[in-house]
Amino acid sequence: MISCKAQYIIPVEDGHKYIATEKGFMGDHDYVYVKDVNNVLPKFVGIWKGTYQSKSFEFRITKITTDDGEIKEDMLLMRYKITDSNGNVIEDVLSLPNDDGYVMQNGYVSKNGLYVFSYIGRDMACGQNGWVFAEVYGTNNDKMQLFLAVKGENYPECTTGTAEQILPMEQMELIKQ
């Protein structure tokens, strides 16, 4: 007996339509590919740098494809490094593996074309969590606006009070390197 699954394709820019639905991406399908059929993701890929409130930020965005046997998905990962004005490292997740929780992932393209990354900081239990919004613009797609929308949920294991946010909660501008 031979078995095969029909592949149902969802363009990445339509993924937001499925996120809050009861059946999600799967719907009534056996195998779904959330695919970058229209090359929406490459404009985000690269090294982006900027300064915000005396801190230097470097964001590295890569495109990957995951496949868990039911859902295959083209998505972006974002790593970052933050230093203060004296060059001291505040946070550096540049060398972490793709599946590390501190690498921003599990994102989607919003209905207005921004890429939204799920964010968990090292002090997640005390409120370093939320969504990072990234919008690419400029004549050559060489500029990016980025900010953190804090979910700010504190969990019972937080015993030190709400953590300071290390990512900008107001829009900052980044330049593609």
GROMACS elastic network, one bead per residue, 0.5 to 0.9 nm:
[ bonds ]
;  ai    aj funct       b0    kb
    5    29     6  0.88357   500
    5    30     6  0.61982   500
    5    31     6  0.62720   500
    6    29     6  0.78913   500
    6    30     6  0.69022   500
    6    31     6  0.64107   500
    6    32     6  0.84262   500
    7    29     6  0.79459   500
    7    30     6  0.74847   500
    7    31     6  0.51460   500
    7    32     6  0.55684   500
    7    33     6  0.66966   500
    8    26     6  0.88739   500
    8    29     6  0.68276   500
    8    30     6  0.81506   500
    8    31     6  0.62442   500
    8    33     6  0.61044   500
    8    34     6  0.84967   500
    9    31     6  0.87761   500
    9    32     6  0.58095   500
    9    34     6  0.59083   500
    9    35     6  0.64835   500
    9    37     6  0.88939   500
   10    13     6  0.83086   500
   10    14     6  0.65878   500
   10    15     6  0.67145   500
   10    25     6  0.81450   500
   10    32     6  0.72285   500
   10    33     6  0.61335   500
   10    35     6  0.60749   500
   10    36     6  0.85458   500
   10    37     6  0.86180   500
   11    14     6  0.54216   500
   11    15     6  0.67059   500
   11    33     6  0.82603   500
   11    34     6  0.56847   500
   11    35     6  0.50854   500
   11    36     6  0.57520   500
   11    37     6  0.58771   500
   11    38     6  0.73744   500
   12    15     6  0.51341   500
   12    16     6  0.81635   500
   12    34     6  0.54482   500
   12    35     6  0.54313   500
   12    36     6  0.52868   500
   12    37     6  0.75572   500
   12    38     6  0.83642   500
   12    40     6  0.76758   500
   12    41     6  0.84260   500
   12    73     6  0.82435   500
   12    74     6  0.73400   500
   12    75     6  0.81150   500
   12   108     6  0.72474   500
   12   109     6  0.64993   500
   13    16     6  0.71694   500
   13    17     6  0.89138   500
   13    34     6  0.89973   500
   13    35     6  0.88841   500
   13    36     6  0.77847   500
   13    38     6  0.84766   500
   13    40     6  0.72823   500
   13   108     6  0.77462   500
   13   109     6  0.52476   500
   13   110     6  0.70628   500
   13   111     6  0.71584   500
   13   113     6  0.72321   500
   14    17     6  0.57547   500
   14    18     6  0.77204   500
   14    34     6  0.86830   500
   14   108     6  0.89942   500
   14   109     6  0.75128   500
   14   110     6  0.81964   500
   14   111     6  0.74793   500
   15    18     6  0.55934   500
   15    19     6  0.67291   500
   15    25     6  0.75213   500
   15    34     6  0.70311   500
   15   108     6  0.65829   500
   15   109     6  0.68409   500
   15   110     6  0.80616   500
   15   111     6  0.88583   500
   16    19     6  0.53594   500
   16    20     6  0.78688   500
   16   108     6  0.64665   500
   16   109     6  0.65017   500
   16   110     6  0.58604   500
   16   111     6  0.66585   500
   17    20     6  0.73399   500
   17    21     6  0.76959   500
   17    24     6  0.87324   500
   17    25     6  0.89068   500
   17   110     6  0.89055   500
   17   111     6  0.81527   500
   18    21     6  0.53433   500
   18    22     6  0.84152   500
   18    23     6  0.78841   500
   18    25     6  0.54919   500
   18    26     6  0.86960   500
   18    27     6  0.85155   500
   19    22     6  0.84789   500
   19    23     6  0.86804   500
   19    24     6  0.53579   500
   19    25     6  0.69535   500
   19   108     6  0.88914   500
   20    23     6  0.85449   500
   20    24     6  0.66372   500
   21    24     6  0.50661   500
   21    25     6  0.82703   500
   21    27     6  0.87449   500
   22    27     6  0.81932   500
   23    26     6  0.59600   500
   23    28     6  0.78596   500
   24    27     6  0.60581   500
   25    29     6  0.85944   500
   25    32     6  0.69690   500
   25    33     6  0.88218   500
   25    34     6  0.80608   500
   25    71     6  0.77600   500
   26    29     6  0.54154   500
   26    30     6  0.69778   500
   26    31     6  0.70872   500
   26    32     6  0.62430   500
   26    70     6  0.78173   500
   26    71     6  0.74673   500
   27    30     6  0.85627   500
   27    32     6  0.89926   500
   29    32     6  0.67288   500
   29    70     6  0.89384   500
   30    70     6  0.65076   500
   30    71     6  0.87326   500
   31    69     6  0.73441   500
   31    71     6  0.58726   500
   31    72     6  0.77948   500
   32    70     6  0.63335   500
   32    72     6  0.61618   500
   32    73     6  0.81648   500
   33    67     6  0.85216   500
   33    70     6  0.84834   500
   33    71     6  0.57903   500
   33    73     6  0.55768   500
   33    74     6  0.80106   500
   34    37     6  0.88138   500
   34    71     6  0.74282   500
   34    72     6  0.61977   500
   34    74     6  0.61412   500
   34    75     6  0.85261   500
   35    38     6  0.84735   500
   35    65     6  0.87406   500
   35    72     6  0.78435   500
   35    73     6  0.60037   500
   35    74     6  0.53790   500
   35    75     6  0.84935   500
   36    39     6  0.53714   500
   36    40     6  0.62850   500
   36    41     6  0.68033   500
   36    73     6  0.85101   500
   36    74     6  0.61184   500
   36    75     6  0.83049   500
   37    40     6  0.78774   500
   38    41     6  0.85832   500
   39    42     6  0.62365   500
   39    43     6  0.82615   500
   40    43     6  0.67980   500
   40    44     6  0.83312   500
   40   109     6  0.86760   500
   40   113     6  0.85596   500
   41    44     6  0.57149   500
   41    45     6  0.69631   500
   41    63     6  0.72783   500
   41    74     6  0.85245   500
   41    75     6  0.76864   500
   41    76     6  0.73805   500
   41   109     6  0.86911   500
   41   115     6  0.85330   500
   42    45     6  0.51504   500
   42    46     6  0.84252   500
   42    62     6  0.86182   500
   42    63     6  0.74700   500
   43    46     6  0.81373   500
   43   136     6  0.70005   500
   43   141     6  0.63708   500
   43   142     6  0.83863   500
   44    61     6  0.66645   500
   44    62     6  0.80561   500
   44    63     6  0.86708   500
   44    76     6  0.81913   500
   44   115     6  0.82584   500
   44   134     6  0.82608   500
   44   135     6  0.81697   500
   44   136     6  0.65670   500
   44   141     6  0.83411   500
   44   144     6  0.83726   500
   45    48     6  0.88788   500
   45    60     6  0.74822   500
   45    62     6  0.52208   500
   45    63     6  0.65998   500
   45    76     6  0.78035   500
   46    59     6  0.81638   500
   46    60     6  0.57580   500
   46    61     6  0.53041   500
   46    62     6  0.66488   500
   46   176     6  0.68709   500
   46   177     6  0.73910   500
   47    58     6  0.69662   500
   47    59     6  0.57761   500
   47    61     6  0.64850   500
   47    62     6  0.89594   500
   47   175     6  0.83778   500
   47   176     6  0.58503   500
   47   177     6  0.55462   500
   48    57     6  0.80849   500
   48    58     6  0.57117   500
   48    59     6  0.50961   500
   48    60     6  0.63415   500
   48    61     6  0.80800   500
   48   142     6  0.87765   500
   48   143     6  0.82503   500
   48   144     6  0.78189   500
   48   174     6  0.56669   500
   48   175     6  0.53600   500
   48   177     6  0.58344   500
   49    56     6  0.74372   500
   49    57     6  0.55831   500
   49    59     6  0.63777   500
   49    60     6  0.88510   500
   49   173     6  0.83903   500
   49   174     6  0.50576   500
   49   175     6  0.53982   500
   49   176     6  0.65953   500
   49   177     6  0.70327   500
   50    55     6  0.84616   500
   50    56     6  0.59624   500
   50    57     6  0.53384   500
   50    58     6  0.67700   500
   50    59     6  0.88386   500
   50   172     6  0.75636   500
   50   173     6  0.62336   500
   50   175     6  0.63501   500
   51    54     6  0.64262   500
   51    55     6  0.54959   500
   51    57     6  0.59361   500
   51    58     6  0.88874   500
   51   172     6  0.77185   500
   51   173     6  0.78278   500
   51   174     6  0.77089   500
   52    55     6  0.53388   500
   52    56     6  0.65987   500
   52    57     6  0.75945   500
   52   168     6  0.72914   500
   52   172     6  0.64051   500
   52   173     6  0.82596   500
   53    56     6  0.84972   500
   53   168     6  0.85680   500
   54    83     6  0.89004   500
   54    84     6  0.64455   500
   54    85     6  0.55212   500
   55    82     6  0.66905   500
   55    83     6  0.56395   500
   55    85     6  0.57081   500
   55    87     6  0.87593   500
   55    90     6  0.89750   500
   56    81     6  0.81031   500
   56    82     6  0.56548   500
   56    83     6  0.52455   500
   56    84     6  0.63493   500
   56    85     6  0.72644   500
   56    87     6  0.83933   500
   57    80     6  0.70923   500
   57    81     6  0.58870   500
   57    83     6  0.67691   500
   57   167     6  0.88760   500
   57   174     6  0.83760   500
   58    79     6  0.83086   500
   58    80     6  0.54413   500
   58    81     6  0.52129   500
   58    82     6  0.65690   500
   58    83     6  0.88831   500
   58   174     6  0.85636   500
   59    78     6  0.65413   500
   59    79     6  0.56981   500
   59    81     6  0.66642   500
   59    82     6  0.88321   500
   59    94     6  0.83384   500
   59   174     6  0.87663   500
   60    77     6  0.80891   500
   60    78     6  0.55949   500
   60    79     6  0.51915   500
   60    80     6  0.61274   500
   60    81     6  0.87920   500
   60    94     6  0.74767   500
   61    76     6  0.65106   500
   61    77     6  0.55579   500
   61    79     6  0.65313   500
   61    80     6  0.87302   500
   62    75     6  0.84193   500
   62    76     6  0.55682   500
   62    77     6  0.53463   500
   62    78     6  0.66474   500
   62    79     6  0.86346   500
   63    74     6  0.70017   500
   63    75     6  0.56846   500
   63    77     6  0.63600   500
   64    73     6  0.81556   500
   64    74     6  0.58111   500
   64    75     6  0.55707   500
   64    76     6  0.61754   500
   64    77     6  0.73593   500
   65    72     6  0.69041   500
   65    73     6  0.53756   500
   65    75     6  0.62019   500
   65    76     6  0.85967   500
   66    71     6  0.79375   500
   66    72     6  0.54762   500
   66    73     6  0.52697   500
   66    74     6  0.66562   500
   66    75     6  0.78167   500
   67    70     6  0.71581   500
   67    71     6  0.57188   500
   67    73     6  0.64172   500
   68    71     6  0.57289   500
   68    72     6  0.65159   500
   69    72     6  0.71847   500
   75   105     6  0.76771   500
   75   106     6  0.76423   500
   75   107     6  0.69996   500
   75   108     6  0.74264   500
   76   104     6  0.83512   500
   76   105     6  0.64204   500
   76   106     6  0.81087   500
   76   107     6  0.70634   500
   76   108     6  0.83818   500
   76   115     6  0.85202   500
   76   117     6  0.81545   500
   77    98     6  0.74255   500
   77   103     6  0.66188   500
   77   104     6  0.55884   500
   77   106     6  0.81263   500
   77   107     6  0.81999   500
   77   117     6  0.79600   500
   78    94     6  0.87109   500
   78   103     6  0.59163   500
   78   105     6  0.66602   500
   78   117     6  0.77921   500
   79    92     6  0.80945   500
   79    93     6  0.56518   500
   79    94     6  0.51237   500
   79    95     6  0.80991   500
   79    96     6  0.80026   500
   79   102     6  0.79769   500
   79   103     6  0.53276   500
   79   104     6  0.64447   500
   80    91     6  0.76924   500
   80    92     6  0.60061   500
   80    93     6  0.55534   500
   80    94     6  0.55345   500
   80   103     6  0.80991   500
   80   104     6  0.89155   500
   81    89     6  0.74846   500
   81    90     6  0.76523   500
   81    91     6  0.55592   500
   81    93     6  0.62271   500
   81    94     6  0.64021   500
   82    88     6  0.85310   500
   82    89     6  0.60224   500
   82    90     6  0.53624   500
   82    91     6  0.52144   500
   82    92     6  0.63816   500
   82   166     6  0.81541   500
   82   167     6  0.85601   500
   83    86     6  0.76538   500
   83    87     6  0.53591   500
   83    88     6  0.52727   500
   83    90     6  0.52163   500
   83    91     6  0.71168   500
   83    92     6  0.85280   500
   84    87     6  0.53204   500
   84    88     6  0.54079   500
   84    89     6  0.65837   500
   84    90     6  0.66917   500
   85    88     6  0.74324   500
   86    89     6  0.89342   500
   87    90     6  0.89795   500
   89    92     6  0.68970   500
   90   166     6  0.80139   500
   91   166     6  0.82249   500
   92    95     6  0.78291   500
   92    96     6  0.88223   500
   93    96     6  0.55100   500
   93    97     6  0.89829   500
   93   102     6  0.68400   500
   93   103     6  0.67311   500
   94    97     6  0.87220   500
   94   103     6  0.82273   500
   96    99     6  0.81995   500
   96   100     6  0.63055   500
   96   102     6  0.79121   500
   96   103     6  0.70198   500
   97   100     6  0.55452   500
   97   103     6  0.77418   500
   98   101     6  0.84122   500
   98   103     6  0.65762   500
   98   104     6  0.89650   500
   98   105     6  0.86333   500
   99   102     6  0.85953   500
   99   103     6  0.72948   500
   99   105     6  0.87819   500
  100   103     6  0.56479   500
  100   104     6  0.86654   500
  101   104     6  0.72220   500
  101   105     6  0.82666   500
  101   119     6  0.85160   500
  101   120     6  0.68180   500
  101   121     6  0.85395   500
  102   105     6  0.87003   500
  102   119     6  0.73043   500
  102   120     6  0.57725   500
  102   121     6  0.61597   500
  102   122     6  0.72277   500
  103   119     6  0.78838   500
  103   120     6  0.81328   500
  104   107     6  0.79039   500
  104   117     6  0.57780   500
  104   118     6  0.56894   500
  104   119     6  0.54040   500
  104   120     6  0.73429   500
  104   132     6  0.84707   500
  105   108     6  0.88197   500
  105   116     6  0.87642   500
  105   117     6  0.54773   500
  105   118     6  0.56031   500
  105   119     6  0.74775   500
  106   116     6  0.85578   500
  106   117     6  0.63058   500
  106   118     6  0.57062   500
  106   119     6  0.88980   500
  107   115     6  0.68863   500
  107   116     6  0.51515   500
  107   118     6  0.57418   500
  107   131     6  0.86772   500
  108   114     6  0.83593   500
  108   115     6  0.57360   500
  108   116     6  0.53949   500
  108   117     6  0.68875   500
  108   118     6  0.89502   500
  109   112     6  0.79232   500
  109   113     6  0.57649   500
  109   114     6  0.56707   500
  109   116     6  0.62270   500
  110   113     6  0.52568   500
  110   114     6  0.52876   500
  110   115     6  0.61179   500
  110   116     6  0.67399   500
  111   114     6  0.75573   500
  113   135     6  0.72995   500
  113   136     6  0.88667   500
  114   133     6  0.64088   500
  114   134     6  0.55537   500
  114   136     6  0.76029   500
  115   132     6  0.81852   500
  115   133     6  0.58897   500
  115   134     6  0.52407   500
  115   135     6  0.65554   500
  115   136     6  0.88752   500
  116   131     6  0.63060   500
  116   132     6  0.56258   500
  116   134     6  0.64096   500
  116   135     6  0.89719   500
  117   130     6  0.85611   500
  117   131     6  0.55713   500
  117   132     6  0.50627   500
  117   133     6  0.65075   500
  117   134     6  0.80733   500
  118   129     6  0.79720   500
  118   130     6  0.62627   500
  118   132     6  0.65028   500
  119   124     6  0.89740   500
  119   128     6  0.79112   500
  119   129     6  0.53558   500
  119   130     6  0.51797   500
  119   131     6  0.54064   500
  119   132     6  0.64108   500
  119   148     6  0.83591   500
  119   150     6  0.88764   500
  120   123     6  0.79462   500
  120   124     6  0.56422   500
  120   127     6  0.89116   500
  120   128     6  0.60897   500
  120   130     6  0.67874   500
  120   131     6  0.86325   500
  121   124     6  0.50526   500
  121   125     6  0.87802   500
  121   127     6  0.83586   500
  121   129     6  0.59837   500
  121   130     6  0.89657   500
  121   165     6  0.85755   500
  121   166     6  0.84319   500
  122   125     6  0.83147   500
  122   128     6  0.71062   500
  123   126     6  0.55434   500
  123   127     6  0.67495   500
  123   128     6  0.53956   500
  123   129     6  0.82264   500
  123   158     6  0.85798   500
  123   162     6  0.89245   500
  123   163     6  0.65218   500
  123   164     6  0.87558   500
  124   127     6  0.53147   500
  124   129     6  0.54998   500
  124   152     6  0.84077   500
  124   153     6  0.81635   500
  124   154     6  0.77344   500
  124   155     6  0.83191   500
  124   158     6  0.87474   500
  124   163     6  0.82800   500
  125   128     6  0.70849   500
  125   129     6  0.82234   500
  125   152     6  0.89474   500
  125   153     6  0.73912   500
  125   154     6  0.54113   500
  125   156     6  0.76312   500
  125   157     6  0.63993   500
  125   158     6  0.53410   500
  125   159     6  0.89772   500
  125   162     6  0.86851   500
  125   163     6  0.86605   500
  126   129     6  0.85074   500
  126   152     6  0.74923   500
  126   153     6  0.70341   500
  126   155     6  0.64276   500
  126   156     6  0.87754   500
  126   157     6  0.80874   500
  126   158     6  0.51159   500
  126   159     6  0.79048   500
  126   160     6  0.73984   500
  126   161     6  0.62730   500
  126   163     6  0.52961   500
  126   164     6  0.88282   500
  127   130     6  0.83669   500
  127   150     6  0.77457   500
  127   151     6  0.71743   500
  127   154     6  0.50032   500
  127   155     6  0.79211   500
  127   158     6  0.86891   500
  127   161     6  0.87165   500
  127   162     6  0.57549   500
  127   163     6  0.57971   500
  127   164     6  0.81208   500
  127   165     6  0.80157   500
  128   150     6  0.73387   500
  128   151     6  0.79064   500
  128   152     6  0.61687   500
  128   153     6  0.79214   500
  128   154     6  0.85337   500
  128   162     6  0.83246   500
  128   163     6  0.64275   500
  128   164     6  0.75085   500
  128   165     6  0.60864   500
  128   166     6  0.81525   500
  129   148     6  0.88719   500
  129   149     6  0.85944   500
  129   150     6  0.60000   500
  129   151     6  0.55856   500
  129   152     6  0.57623   500
  129   153     6  0.70986   500
  129   165     6  0.88044   500
  130   148     6  0.68634   500
  130   149     6  0.57330   500
  130   152     6  0.66633   500
  130   153     6  0.84517   500
  131   147     6  0.84125   500
  131   148     6  0.57348   500
  131   149     6  0.51990   500
  131   150     6  0.64808   500
  131   151     6  0.72003   500
  132   146     6  0.69283   500
  132   147     6  0.56228   500
  132   149     6  0.61610   500
  132   150     6  0.83674   500
  132   167     6  0.86898   500
  132   169     6  0.89294   500
  133   145     6  0.79612   500
  133   146     6  0.55308   500
  133   147     6  0.55276   500
  133   148     6  0.63698   500
  133   149     6  0.75266   500
  134   144     6  0.65418   500
  134   145     6  0.57097   500
  134   147     6  0.69736   500
  135   143     6  0.83167   500
  135   144     6  0.53695   500
  135   145     6  0.51944   500
  135   146     6  0.65532   500
  136   141     6  0.57807   500
  136   142     6  0.71456   500
  136   143     6  0.57208   500
  136   145     6  0.65971   500
  136   146     6  0.88884   500
  137   140     6  0.75683   500
  137   142     6  0.65738   500
  137   143     6  0.53563   500
  137   144     6  0.60354   500
  137   145     6  0.80160   500
  138   142     6  0.57346   500
  138   143     6  0.56269   500
  138   144     6  0.81811   500
  139   142     6  0.72347   500
  139   143     6  0.87234   500
  140   143     6  0.81387   500
  141   144     6  0.78457   500
  141   176     6  0.82121   500
  142   174     6  0.84262   500
  142   175     6  0.59279   500
  142   177     6  0.81350   500
  143   173     6  0.68790   500
  143   174     6  0.56834   500
  143   176     6  0.60620   500
  144   172     6  0.81099   500
  144   173     6  0.56464   500
  144   174     6  0.50015   500
  144   175     6  0.64400   500
  144   176     6  0.76777   500
  145   171     6  0.58906   500
  145   172     6  0.55473   500
  145   174     6  0.63427   500
  146   168     6  0.77987   500
  146   169     6  0.87129   500
  146   170     6  0.79641   500
  146   171     6  0.53475   500
  146   172     6  0.54526   500
  146   173     6  0.65744   500
  146   174     6  0.75265   500
  147   167     6  0.72771   500
  147   168     6  0.53937   500
  147   169     6  0.51809   500
  147   170     6  0.54624   500
  147   172     6  0.64475   500
  148   165     6  0.89840   500
  148   167     6  0.62972   500
  148   168     6  0.58426   500
  148   170     6  0.71679   500
  148   171     6  0.81354   500
  149   152     6  0.87692   500
  149   168     6  0.89196   500
  149   169     6  0.62442   500
  149   170     6  0.86182   500
  150   153     6  0.83496   500
  150   165     6  0.84388   500
  150   169     6  0.73929   500
  152   162     6  0.80891   500
  152   163     6  0.88826   500
  153   162     6  0.89388   500
  154   157     6  0.82286   500
  154   158     6  0.64582   500
  154   161     6  0.82101   500
  154   162     6  0.69882   500
  155   158     6  0.56033   500
  156   159     6  0.76119   500
  158   161     6  0.64947   500
  158   162     6  0.79430   500
  159   162     6  0.88999   500
  160   163     6  0.77868   500
  165   168     6  0.74966   500
  165   169     6  0.79875   500
  166   169     6  0.88507   500
  168   171     6  0.68752   500
  168   172     6  0.69210   500
  169   172     6  0.85811   500
